[in-house]
Amino acid sequence: MDIHEYQAKSILANFGVAIPRGGLAYSPEQAAYRAREIGGNKWVVKAQVHTGGRGKAGGVTLCENEEQVFDAADKMFGKRLVTNQTGPDGKFTYRVYVEGGVHIEREIYLGFVLDRKSERIMVVASASGGMEIEEISEDHPDSIIRSIVEPAVGMLDFQAREIAFKLGVNPGQIPQTVETIIGCYKAFRELDATMVEINPLVVTSEGAIIALDAKMTFDDNALFRHPDISELRDKSQEDQRESKASDRGLSYVALDGEIGCIVNGAGLAMATMDIIEVSGGRPANFLDIGGGASPERVAKAFNLVMADDNVKAILVNIFAGINRCDWVAEGIVQALQNNPVDVPVIVRLAGTKVEEGRKILASSGLPIIRASTLAEAAERSVEAWQNTNKSTNNVQILGEVAS
């Protein structure tokens, strides 16, 4: 689960990370009022959307008076912010964050992520901040600092000091830099985060170390332990299908293909998407329905996949281990009888009670295309999609001729 910048800053501030003075606004009038509250002669108005690259897309504006603050907020509210991370659909802005300006002397990148290879929390830092970590890695590869945190002891002061020295901050700024690094680590560990990023972490002309921007992502499976964090979720920033799937206990990620996927198991789902690509098709989604494939759960999956207008065929790929293929087949049949779909459905079953499951599909009377192997299922899915696409094009051509 992602949260907004102002929410991440509020959390990090509770762990000793210094942030500029700021306030949230839901209207241009409120934004101007926040500027008066903050004081000073320079303010930054930031669109609060779940994406990076806001500055390049017009989502961050430096203002020198309250009128400019009002105008900047007015241009952002209700507008679609399109960045290189959002895709063409972008994200709508419903709130802005007004922050007091600071005099920046230099910018630093600081991030905490879960390193799957080492199974540890990894600190990733760079003396070149203010840009995406991918750009830093490409343009300044030598500036990347990596440090693994040993879970038995956690982040220790000496380790944080070592990172601070490598970042090249002045000796007098070492203590605050260490406090910032330790604070980020504690927030990451104690709140079950999967990512904490401060970019940029700035050194001001007064010598202060301040988090000018912040991002945090949390483990969805651990939110039950943090109800206060769970309440920070903003569904308006999420793909509506992914949000709907999450609320129903399904793991769904929307893609831009035409072949919908309903699979049990994340690994099998990834393999299914790969073989669809190899066979000449494009998956429309990642969907893991989990171990239990009851009729109700299967029906939810079909409804979710069919909510995507781009889907022209559906591939159901089930490997029954703890589950049973006959139960899964009954679920598929009931789901299609109760909620018919108007695209080809290809089903591949394997595992426990597979023959019984195939018989149920064969005797259902439904136009289900059956496959014995994953490769066969992928090929038939691509073929069904291509035939559907040809039929659609023929109808369009006939319509144009008739007109």
QUIWOZI-V841537 format. One record per residue. RES is the residue in one letter. BURIAL is b if it has 9 or more other C-alpha atoms within 8 Angstrom, else e. Layout:
BEGIN
[[RES	BURIAL] [RES	BURIAL]]
END
This chain:
BEGIN
[[M	e] [D	b] [I	b] [H	b] [E	b] [Y	b] [Q	b] [A	b] [K	b] [S	e] [I	b] [L	b] [A	b] [N	e] [F	b] [G	b] [V	b] [A	b] [I	b] [P	b] [R	e] [G	b] [G	b] [L	b] [A	b] [Y	b] [S	b] [P	b] [E	e] [Q	b] [A	b] [A	b] [Y	e] [R	b] [A	b] [R	e] [E	e] [I	b] [G	e] [G	e] [N	e] [K	b] [W	b] [V	b] [V	b] [K	b] [A	b] [Q	b] [V	b] [H	b] [T	e] [G	e] [G	b] [R	b] [G	e] [K	e] [A	b] [G	e] [G	b] [V	b] [T	b] [L	e] [C	b] [E	b] [N	b] [E	b] [E	e] [Q	b] [V	b] [F	b] [D	b] [A	b] [A	b] [D	b] [K	e] [M	b] [F	b] [G	e] [K	e] [R	b] [L	b] [V	b] [T	b] [N	e] [Q	e] [T	b] [G	e] [P	e] [D	e] [G	b] [K	b] [F	b] [T	b] [Y	e] [R	b] [V	b] [Y	b] [V	b] [E	b] [G	b] [G	b] [V	e] [H	e] [I	b] [E	e] [R	e] [E	b] [I	b] [Y	b] [L	b] [G	b] [F	b] [V	b] [L	b] [D	b] [R	e] [K	e] [S	e] [E	e] [R	b] [I	b] [M	b] [V	b] [V	b] [A	b] [S	b] [A	b] [S	b] [G	b] [G	b] [M	b] [E	b] [I	e] [E	e] [E	b] [I	b] [S	b] [E	e] [D	e] [H	b] [P	e] [D	e] [S	b] [I	b] [I	b] [R	e] [S	e] [I	e] [V	b] [E	b] [P	e] [A	e] [V	e] [G	e] [M	b] [L	e] [D	e] [F	e] [Q	e] [A	b] [R	b] [E	e] [I	b] [A	b] [F	b] [K	e] [L	b] [G	e] [V	b] [N	e] [P	e] [G	e] [Q	b] [I	b] [P	e] [Q	b] [T	b] [V	b] [E	b] [T	b] [I	b] [I	b] [G	b] [C	b] [Y	b] [K	b] [A	b] [F	b] [R	e] [E	e] [L	e] [D	b] [A	b] [T	b] [M	b] [V	b] [E	b] [I	b] [N	b] [P	b] [L	b] [V	b] [V	b] [T	b] [S	e] [E	e] [G	e] [A	b] [I	b] [I	b] [A	b] [L	b] [D	b] [A	b] [K	b] [M	b] [T	b] [F	b] [D	b] [D	e] [N	e] [A	b] [L	b] [F	e] [R	e] [H	b] [P	e] [D	e] [I	e] [S	b] [E	e] [L	e] [R	b] [D	e] [K	e] [S	e] [Q	b] [E	e] [D	e] [Q	e] [R	b] [E	b] [S	b] [K	e] [A	b] [S	b] [D	e] [R	e] [G	e] [L	b] [S	b] [Y	b] [V	e] [A	b] [L	e] [D	b] [G	b] [E	b] [I	b] [G	b] [C	b] [I	b] [V	b] [N	b] [G	b] [A	e] [G	e] [L	b] [A	b] [M	b] [A	e] [T	b] [M	b] [D	e] [I	b] [I	b] [E	b] [V	e] [S	b] [G	e] [G	b] [R	b] [P	b] [A	b] [N	b] [F	b] [L	b] [D	b] [I	b] [G	b] [G	e] [G	e] [A	b] [S	b] [P	b] [E	b] [R	b] [V	b] [A	b] [K	e] [A	b] [F	b] [N	b] [L	b] [V	b] [M	b] [A	e] [D	e] [D	e] [N	e] [V	b] [K	b] [A	b] [I	b] [L	b] [V	b] [N	b] [I	b] [F	b] [A	b] [G	e] [I	e] [N	b] [R	b] [C	b] [D	b] [W	b] [V	b] [A	b] [E	b] [G	b] [I	b] [V	b] [Q	b] [A	b] [L	b] [Q	e] [N	e] [N	e] [P	e] [V	e] [D	e] [V	b] [P	b] [V	b] [I	b] [V	b] [R	b] [L	b] [A	b] [G	b] [T	b] [K	b] [V	b] [E	e] [E	b] [G	b] [R	b] [K	e] [I	b] [L	b] [A	b] [S	e] [S	e] [G	e] [L	e] [P	e] [I	b] [I	b] [R	b] [A	b] [S	b] [T	e] [L	b] [A	e] [E	b] [A	b] [A	b] [E	b] [R	b] [S	b] [V	b] [E	e] [A	b] [W	b] [Q	e] [N	e] [T	b] [N	b] [K	e] [S	e] [T	e] [N	e] [N	e] [V	e] [Q	e] [I	e] [L	e] [G	e] [E	e] [V	e] [A	e] [S	e]]
END
